[in-house]
Amino acid sequence: PMQFDTWLLFAGAAIALAMAPGPNNLLAIFNGARYGVSSAAVGGIGRIVAFILMISVTAAGLGVVLAASETAFFVIKWGGAVYLVWLGIKSWFAKVNEDDDSTGQMTLMDNPGPFKLAKTEFLTAIGNPKAILIFTAFFPQFLDPAVAYGPQFTVMGVTFIAMETSVLLAYGLLGGQVKGLIKSARHMRVLNRFSGTLLVGAGVLLALTDRSRTTA
């Protein structure tokens, strides 16, 4: 369904897009640092579900309509921006348990559970209209008009999701390395305030974004 050399070019571009710093990758790092690599991986399921929905919307042709709609872009953008700022404030003031030598650093932050972690990643991803713009502008560049459209889009969608999954695991592993350095409640508070500041900053940047900027 797709020429191998074209697929290689697509895969290289997809991994570069997936690796770009963004709100979801920040969440993967900080989930790994707070709760461990497995929690970061479980949380990442929400992001993957969101991207599968976006790719499906783009494949159905609705992505072009959404990308062209000023109102849809405005609503999604501001919804996502407000959510990121709220996450940042929540992170800044997150409850940290005091040091407990009997149970160790794992008790410094209570794990919210897999559903909440995945929901947060899902809402963060779905609230970023740049993702729809990327799919509508990026995927068509690799389509061969002489070959059936559906199989090509399927290959690209599966490839992009595979790259995104690999990257979120890598960022989670990075966060897991940071986790080993967090040995007190004070360290955890510093991490929470750092992550909160970055998330608020990401929300502000998203609010300032326009449709001409399609980079993740």
N, C-alpha and C positions, 0 to 999 in steps of 0.2 A: 503493500500500500504506500510505501514511502521509500525514496532512494536512501541508501545507507549513508552516503556522504552528506545529504541534506539533514538526515537524522543526527549525525555527529555535530553538525553546526548548531542545530536546534538544542541538543543536549548541553553543549558548552555554554550557550547563551542562557539556557534555563537554570543551570547551576549557578551562574553568575548572578542572575536575578534573585534566586532563592537565598544566596549568601549575603545579599545587601542588607546592611543594618536596618532594622525597622521595628515597630512595636511588638510584633509576634516573636521575633528573634530575641528581643529584650526579655519578654516574658519567659521564653525557654531558658535563658541564662539564669534569671532570678528564681524561677521555680526549681531549677537544678541546685542553685546555691542554698535555697531555703529548705527544700524538702527531699532533694536527691534526684538522681538521673531518671529513675523509673517514674516519678511524679511528673517530671518535665516531659517525658515521652507520652504519658497518658494525657496530659494537658494538650499536647500537640495534636491529638486526635481531633479536637475541636477545630483547629486551623485547617486540617486536611479536609474535613467535611465541608467547611466554608468554601475552600478552593474548588472542590469537586462541584459544588452547586454553581459557583461562578463560571467554571469551565463549561458546565452543561448549559447554562444560560447563554453563554457566548456561542456555543455550537448550535443552539436553537435559533440564533439570529437576534435574540432579544438584547444581547450585549451591545449591539450597534445602536439600538433604540435608546438604551440607558445612557450610553456614552454621549449621545447627541442631545439628551434631555438636560437642560439647565436646571430644571426643578429637581429631577431625580438626583443629579450630582450634588446640588445644594443640600438636600435633605440627608443623603447618606454621609456627605462630608461633615456636616455639623453634628449629626448624631454620633459619628465616630470620634470627632474631636472632643465633644463633651464627655463621652465615655472614657477616653484616654485620660483626660484631666481628672475625672472622678477616680479612676484607678490609681493615678499618681497620688492624689490626696489620701486615698484609702491606704496606700502603701506607706506613705509618710507617717501616718498615725496608727499603723498596724500594732496590735497588742503583741508584746514580746514577753515571754515568761522569764522570770528571773533565773539566774544560773542555778543549776541543780546538779551537784557533783555525783549524786547517786545514780542519775540516769543519763547524764551527759548532754551534749549540745543538741541532740535530736528533739529535746523538749522545748527548745528556745522559741519555736514557732509551731503552732498547731496546724497540721495539714488540713485544708478545707475539704479534702476528698476529691476523687477523680471527676465526678460530675461538675463540680464548681470550677475546677481547673480547666476542664475541656470547654465549659460554657464561656469562661472568660476569654480563652483563645479564639473561640468561634466568633463571639461578638466583636472582638478586636479586629479579626480578619474581615468579617462581613461589613464592618463599618468603615472600611477603607475603599473609597470609590476608585482609587488609582489602580487597584487590582483588576477591576473590570476594564479599565482603559488599557492596561498592559495586555490583557488577553485579546481584546479586540484589535489592538495595533500590532502585537507581537506574533501571535499565532498565524495570521493570514500571510505573513511574509514568507513562510516556509511551505505554503500550500502549492501543489502542482495542479494547475487547472486542467491538465490532461488526465488526471487520475481522480478516482472517486473521492469526494470530499469527506464523507463519514469516516472511513478507515484511517485516513491521514489525521483527522482531528482526534480520533481515539488514541492513536499512537502518541501524538503530542501530549494529550491530556494525561495518559498513563505515565509518560516520561517525566512530565513536569511534577506530578504528584510524587513520583519516586525520588526525584531530586529534592523536593521540598521536605520529604520525610527524612532523607539522609542529613540534610542541613539542620533540621530541628533537633535531631539526635546529637549532632555534633555540638550545637550550642548548648544543649542540655548537659552533655559531657563536660563542656567548658565550665558551666555553672557548678557541676559536681566537684570540679577541682577547687573552685572557690569555697565550696562548702567546708572543705577540710581546714580552711583558714579561719572559719568562724567559730571561736572558742568561748565566747561570752555574750551576754545579753547586749552589752555595749557594741560589740562587733555587728550583731544582727540589726540593731537600730541604725547603725551607719549604713549598712547594706540597704535597709528599707528606705531610708531617706535619699540615698543615691538613686535607687530604682524609681522612687516616687518623682524625683526631680526630672529624670530622663523621660518618664511617661508623660508628665505634664508638658515638657518640652516637645515631645512627639505630638501631643494633642494640639499645641499651638501651631506647630509646623503644618499639620494637616489642615487646620482651619485657614491657614494662609495659602494653601495650595490652590492652583487653578487647573482647568482641564488641559492646558497646553503642556503641563508637566506630567509625563507618564512614567517617570522612573520611580521604582519602589524605594 
